[in-house]
Amino acid sequence: MFADRAKVFIKSGKGGDGHVSFRRELYVPAGGPDGGDGGRGGDIIFEVDSGLNTLTDFRHVRKYVARDGEPGRKKRCHGANGESLVVKVPEGTVIKDFESGKVIADMSGSNRREVILRGGKGGLGNMNFATATMQAPKYAQPGQPGHEMWVQLELKVIADVGLVGFPNVGKSTLLSRVSNAQPKIANYHFTTLTPHLGVVDLDGSAGFVMADIPGLIEGASQGIGLGHDFLRHIERTKVLIHVVDAAGTEGRDPVADIRTIHAELESYNPALLKRPMVIAANKMDTVYPGDENPVEKLCKEFEPMGIRVFPISAVTGKGVRELLYSVYELLSTVDPEPIIFPKEFEIIYAGDRNLPYTVEQGEDGVFVVEGPRIEKMLGYTNLESEKGFQFFQKFLKENGILDDLEAAGIQEGDTVRMYGLAFDYYK
């Protein structure tokens, strides 16, 4: 089975802890602190591999964890940085946050390599905390934790033109005739279970990439059958070719089929119906003289909507050339850049600035400040030391928290509470 979706767990490396040690050498009785900084944790990096075309590898390996940074050492030695983990994916892979379904990154176009999760920063060794009044600090900063999450990988094929239609209408036959693709072809439903890509070369033009999207069925937009698995591959295409069995060899009505496909596309993503499209009335070689002309019915129904109808035979090749050149003209009217899904999900790290926080005054007059980064900052900052307290004050100033307190009406001598700790406010 073609693998175009996978759920995987990713985790960046933890930063190494800062080291606590003191210089001890002969004839140097009080050498001072010399604990080194911890190394940075490894990143989780996604990279496009042109040799891949499915997500099959992620069915066997579902956990990707980068290396932790090494702790600092004595003699001011810096811990080694953790090795980053590079995850190879095929071009066209969209990385989403599993819980929200929002896009983190689209590995398409010029985006060939992206850091998805940054490793935690290494902690500072005790050599960084020495002051005139605290010459022998016995503490160091722990490394920041790595970040972990479940992500959904979805492969959406990159093609200029998409062939859509019910099963067994001749999409695979058409693709094999006009390109170098070699899809398996047989006379039974759902013979195509995987998207196939082919390059269409035209005389006097640059050509384009065409995708044979597996046959849709009614209810596909609600996930019936393999509907969602098929429909996601249409999202990047710029022009759609609706292939129908004009001869009705299986008793199907081509007009009803087009209406049904339109309804499924609209239900899945209404923007799909706004894209240029044409109808390929296939299997005209099986329409006998004297029979009712199905092309006339299709033209009467859909050409007033701006959708041209081309009678073709994918088997004999009749009418195919006219169809392809018309599609090429439609492609010239749309943006040549590949369709990229914009970033929707921002990963928040403990060390990032501008994280959300609240400043509120309670009924007792105490100002309460809360926020995820403030809580973590208090967790690893030693406020008992002069340097640690100065570091925390600088953090409050640089992140605009002091300005917000003043805007809220705080006066000198008022109390500020942060996660169980109380401070008196003075400028």
C-alpha positions in Angstrom: 0.0 0.0 0.0 1.3 3.5 -0.9 2.2 5.3 2.3 1.4 9.0 2.1 0.6 9.7 5.8 2.4 8.9 9.1 2.3 9.8 12.7 5.7 10.1 14.4 7.2 11.3 17.7 10.1 13.8 17.6 12.2 15.1 20.5 15.1 17.5 20.5 18.0 17.0 22.8 18.3 18.5 26.3 21.0 21.1 27.0 23.8 19.9 29.1 24.0 21.1 32.7 26.5 23.7 33.8 29.3 22.3 36.0 30.2 23.3 39.6 33.9 23.0 40.3 36.8 25.1 41.7 40.3 25.4 40.5 42.6 23.3 42.6 46.3 23.4 41.9 49.4 23.3 43.9 50.3 26.7 45.3 46.8 28.0 44.2 44.7 27.5 47.4 41.8 29.6 46.2 41.7 29.4 42.5 38.0 30.4 42.1 35.2 28.7 40.2 36.1 27.0 36.9 32.9 25.0 36.1 32.2 25.0 32.3 29.0 25.5 30.4 26.9 22.6 29.2 26.6 21.8 25.5 23.5 22.6 23.4 21.0 19.8 22.7 20.7 18.4 19.2 18.0 19.8 16.8 15.4 17.8 14.9 15.9 18.7 11.3 13.7 17.6 8.4 15.4 17.5 5.0 14.1 16.7 1.5 15.5 13.6 -0.1 14.9 13.5 -3.9 15.3 9.7 -3.8 12.2 9.2 -1.7 8.6 9.3 -3.0 6.6 7.7 -0.2 6.5 7.8 3.6 7.0 4.0 3.9 10.0 4.3 6.1 8.0 6.0 8.9 5.8 2.9 9.2 8.8 1.1 10.7 10.4 3.9 12.7 8.0 6.2 14.6 10.3 7.8 17.2 13.1 10.3 16.4 15.2 11.7 19.2 18.2 13.9 19.0 21.2 13.6 21.3 21.4 15.6 24.6 24.2 18.1 25.1 27.0 17.0 27.4 27.4 18.7 30.8 30.2 21.2 31.4 33.4 20.1 33.0 36.0 21.5 35.3 38.8 23.7 34.1 36.2 25.8 32.2 35.7 23.0 29.7 32.5 23.4 27.6 30.4 20.3 27.2 30.0 18.9 23.6 26.9 19.9 21.7 24.4 17.1 21.1 24.3 15.7 17.6 21.3 16.9 15.6 19.0 14.3 14.0 18.3 14.7 10.3 15.0 13.1 9.2 14.7 12.6 5.4 11.3 13.0 3.7 10.1 13.1 0.1 9.5 16.5 -1.5 5.9 17.6 -0.9 5.7 16.4 2.7 3.7 18.7 5.0 4.5 18.5 8.7 1.6 19.2 11.0 1.1 19.4 14.7 -0.8 16.2 15.4 -3.2 17.6 18.1 -4.3 20.8 16.2 -3.7 19.7 12.6 -1.9 23.0 11.9 0.9 23.2 9.5 4.4 23.5 11.0 6.3 23.3 7.7 5.8 22.4 4.0 8.9 20.7 2.6 8.3 21.9 -1.0 9.7 24.4 -3.4 12.8 26.1 -2.1 12.3 24.7 1.4 14.7 21.8 1.3 15.8 21.8 5.0 14.2 23.1 8.1 14.9 22.9 11.8 11.5 21.7 13.3 12.6 21.4 17.0 15.5 23.3 18.4 17.6 21.6 21.1 17.7 23.0 24.6 20.4 25.6 25.5 23.3 24.4 27.7 23.3 25.7 31.3 26.0 28.1 32.5 28.7 26.8 34.8 29.5 28.3 38.1 32.3 30.3 36.7 29.7 32.7 35.2 28.2 33.6 38.6 31.2 34.8 40.4 30.9 38.4 41.7 32.9 40.6 44.0 30.6 39.6 46.9 30.1 36.0 45.8 33.5 34.7 44.8 32.8 31.0 45.3 29.3 30.2 43.8 28.3 26.6 44.5 25.6 26.5 41.9 25.3 26.2 38.2 22.5 26.6 35.7 20.8 23.4 34.5 20.4 22.9 30.7 17.1 23.7 29.2 14.9 20.7 28.4 14.4 19.5 24.8 11.1 19.9 23.1 8.9 16.9 22.2 5.7 16.5 20.2 3.8 14.2 17.9 3.6 15.3 14.3 1.5 14.2 11.4 3.4 13.8 8.1 1.3 14.1 4.9 2.6 13.7 1.4 0.9 15.8 -1.1 2.2 15.1 -4.6 3.6 18.1 -6.5 2.1 18.2 -10.0 0.8 21.0 -12.3 -2.1 19.0 -13.6 -4.3 16.4 -11.8 -6.4 13.8 -13.5 -9.6 13.2 -11.5 -12.6 11.0 -12.1 -14.3 7.7 -11.1 -12.4 4.4 -11.2 -11.9 2.7 -14.5 -12.5 5.8 -16.7 -9.1 5.7 -18.3 -6.9 8.1 -16.3 -4.0 5.7 -16.1 -4.3 4.9 -19.8 -4.2 8.6 -20.6 -1.2 9.3 -18.4 0.8 6.4 -19.9 0.1 7.6 -23.4 1.1 11.3 -22.9 4.1 10.8 -20.5 6.9 8.4 -19.4 4.8 7.1 -16.5 4.0 3.4 -16.4 1.0 2.9 -14.1 -0.5 -0.5 -13.9 -3.6 -0.7 -16.0 -6.4 -3.2 -15.8 -10.1 -3.3 -16.4 -11.4 -3.4 -12.9 -12.3 -0.8 -10.2 -9.6 0.7 -8.1 -6.7 -0.7 -10.1 -4.9 2.5 -9.2 -4.3 2.8 -5.5 -1.3 5.1 -5.7 -0.8 8.5 -7.4 1.5 8.4 -10.4 3.4 11.3 -11.9 4.5 11.7 -15.5 6.2 14.5 -17.4 4.3 15.6 -20.5 6.6 17.0 -23.2 5.0 19.2 -25.8 6.5 20.5 -29.1 7.4 24.2 -28.7 6.7 24.4 -25.0 8.3 23.4 -21.7 5.7 20.8 -20.9 4.3 20.1 -17.4 3.9 17.4 -14.7 0.7 15.4 -14.6 -0.6 13.3 -11.8 -3.0 10.4 -12.0 -5.1 10.7 -8.8 -6.7 7.4 -7.8 -10.4 7.0 -8.6 -12.8 8.8 -6.4 -16.1 7.5 -5.2 -19.2 9.3 -3.9 -18.7 10.2 -0.3 -14.9 10.5 -0.7 -14.8 13.9 1.0 -16.3 12.4 4.1 -13.5 9.8 4.1 -15.6 6.9 2.6 -13.3 4.4 1.0 -9.8 6.0 0.7 -11.3 9.4 -0.1 -9.1 11.6 2.1 -6.0 9.7 1.0 -6.8 10.5 -2.6 -8.1 14.0 -2.3 -5.1 15.4 -0.5 -3.0 14.8 -3.6 -5.2 17.2 -5.6 -4.5 20.2 -3.4 -1.3 21.2 -5.1 -2.4 20.8 -8.7 -3.1 24.0 -10.6 -5.3 22.6 -13.4 -7.8 19.7 -13.1 -8.7 17.4 -15.9 -12.0 15.6 -15.3 -11.8 12.3 -17.1 -15.2 10.6 -17.8 -16.3 7.5 -19.6 -18.3 9.3 -22.3 -19.4 6.1 -23.9 -21.0 4.9 -20.6 -19.4 1.4 -21.1 -20.4 0.5 -17.5 -23.8 2.1 -17.6 -22.6 5.4 -16.0 -23.9 8.8 -16.9 -20.9 11.1 -17.6 -22.9 14.3 -16.7 -23.9 12.8 -13.4 -20.3 11.7 -12.8 -18.9 15.2 -13.3 -21.6 16.6 -10.9 -20.7 14.1 -8.3 -16.9 14.8 -8.6 -17.6 18.5 -8.3 -19.6 17.9 -5.2 -16.9 15.9 -3.6 -14.2 18.5 -4.4 -16.4 21.3 -3.0 -17.1 19.4 0.2 -13.4 18.6 0.7 -12.0 22.1 -0.2 -14.2 24.7 -2.0 -11.1 26.4 -3.4 -10.5 23.4 -5.7 -13.5 24.3 -7.8 -12.0 27.8 -8.5 -9.1 26.3 -10.3 -9.0 26.0 -14.1 -10.5 22.7 -15.3 -11.4 20.9 -18.5 -13.3 17.7 -19.2 -11.8 14.8 -21.1 -14.7 12.8 -22.6 -12.8 9.5 -22.9 -13.5 6.2 -24.7 -15.0 8.0 -27.8 -13.6 5.1 -29.8 -16.4 2.9 -28.4 -19.2 5.3 -29.3 -20.9 3.8 -32.4 -22.3 5.9 -35.3 -25.9 6.7 -34.8 -25.7 6.6 -31.0 -26.6 9.7 -29.0 -23.5 12.0 -28.9 -22.4 12.2 -25.3 -20.1 15.2 -26.0 -23.1 17.4 -26.9 -24.7 16.7 -23.6 -21.5 17.5 -21.7 -20.9 20.7 -23.7 -24.5 21.9 -23.1 -24.2 21.2 -19.4 -20.6 22.5 -18.6 -19.3 24.9 -21.3 -21.7 27.7 -20.0 -19.7 27.3 -16.8 -16.5 28.0 -18.6 -15.4 24.3 -18.6 -14.3 23.1 -22.1 -15.0 19.6 -23.2 -12.6 17.6 -25.3 -13.6 14.3 -26.9 -10.7 11.9 -26.7 -9.6 8.3 -26.9 -6.7 7.5 -24.5 -6.3 4.1 -26.4 -6.0 5.5 -29.9 -4.7 8.9 -29.0 -7.4 10.8 -31.0 -8.1 14.3 -29.6 -5.3 14.0 -26.9 -3.0 16.6 -28.5 -5.7 19.2 -28.5 -6.5 18.5 -24.9 -2.9 18.8 -23.8 -2.2 22.1 -25.6 -5.4 23.6 -24.1 -4.3 22.5 -20.6 -0.9 24.1 -21.3 -2.6 27.4 -22.2 -4.5 27.3 -18.9 -1.3 26.7 -17.0 0.1 29.9 -18.5 -2.7 31.9 -16.8 -1.8 30.7 -13.2 1.0 31.5 -10.9 4.0 29.3 -11.9 5.3 29.0 -8.3 4.4 25.7 -6.6 1.5 25.7 -4.2 2.9 25.9 -0.7 0.9 25.5 2.5 1.7 28.4 4.8 3.0 28.0 8.3 0.2 27.9 10.9 1.8 26.6 14.1 4.6 28.3 16.0 6.6 26.2 18.4 7.2 28.0 21.7 10.4 27.4 23.6 11.2 28.1 27.2 14.0 30.5 26.2 12.0 32.5 23.6 11.2 36.1 24.1 7.8 37.6 23.8 6.0 34.6 25.2 2.5 35.4 26.5 2.1 36.6 30.1 -0.5 38.4 32.1 -0.3 41.3 34.5 -3.3 41.7 36.8 -4.1 43.5 40.1 -6.0 41.5 42.7 -8.6 42.7 45.1 -6.0 42.9 47.8 -3.9 45.3 45.7 -1.2 42.8 44.9 0.0 42.7 41.3 0.1 39.1 39.9 2.3 38.3 37.0 2.0 34.9 35.3 3.3 33.3 32.1 5.0 30.0 31.0 8.4 31.5 30.5 8.3 33.4 33.9 7.5 30.2 35.7 10.4 28.3 34.0 12.7 31.2 34.6 12.0 31.2 38.3 12.6 27.5 38.3 16.2 27.7 37.3 17.2 31.2 38.5 18.9 31.5 41.9 17.3 34.7 43.3 19.3 34.4 46.5 22.5 35.4 44.6 23.1 39.0 43.5 23.9 38.0 39.9 20.9 35.7 39.7 18.5 38.5 40.9 20.1 41.0 38.5 19.6 38.5 35.7 15.9 38.1 36.6 15.4 41.9 36.8 17.0 42.2 33.3 14.6 39.6 32.0 11.6 41.5 33.4 12.8 44.7 31.8 13.8 43.3 28.4 10.4 41.5 28.0 8.4 44.6 28.8 7.0 43.2 32.0 8.1 46.2 34.1 6.5 48.6 31.5 3.2 46.7 31.8 3.3 46.8 35.5 3.7 50.6 35.4 0.9 50.8 32.8 -1.3 48.9 35.3 -0.7 51.6 37.9 1.9 50.0 40.2 3.6 52.4 42.7 6.8 52.1 44.6 6.4 49.8 47.6 3.6 47.8 46.0 3.8 44.0 46.1 4.3 41.8 43.0 3.5 38.1 43.3 5.0 35.5 40.8 4.2 31.9 41.4 4.4 32.0 45.2 7.2 34.5 45.4 6.5 38.1 46.5 8.6 41.1 45.7 8.4 44.8 46.6 8.5 47.1 43.6 11.1 49.9 43.5 12.4 51.8 40.4 
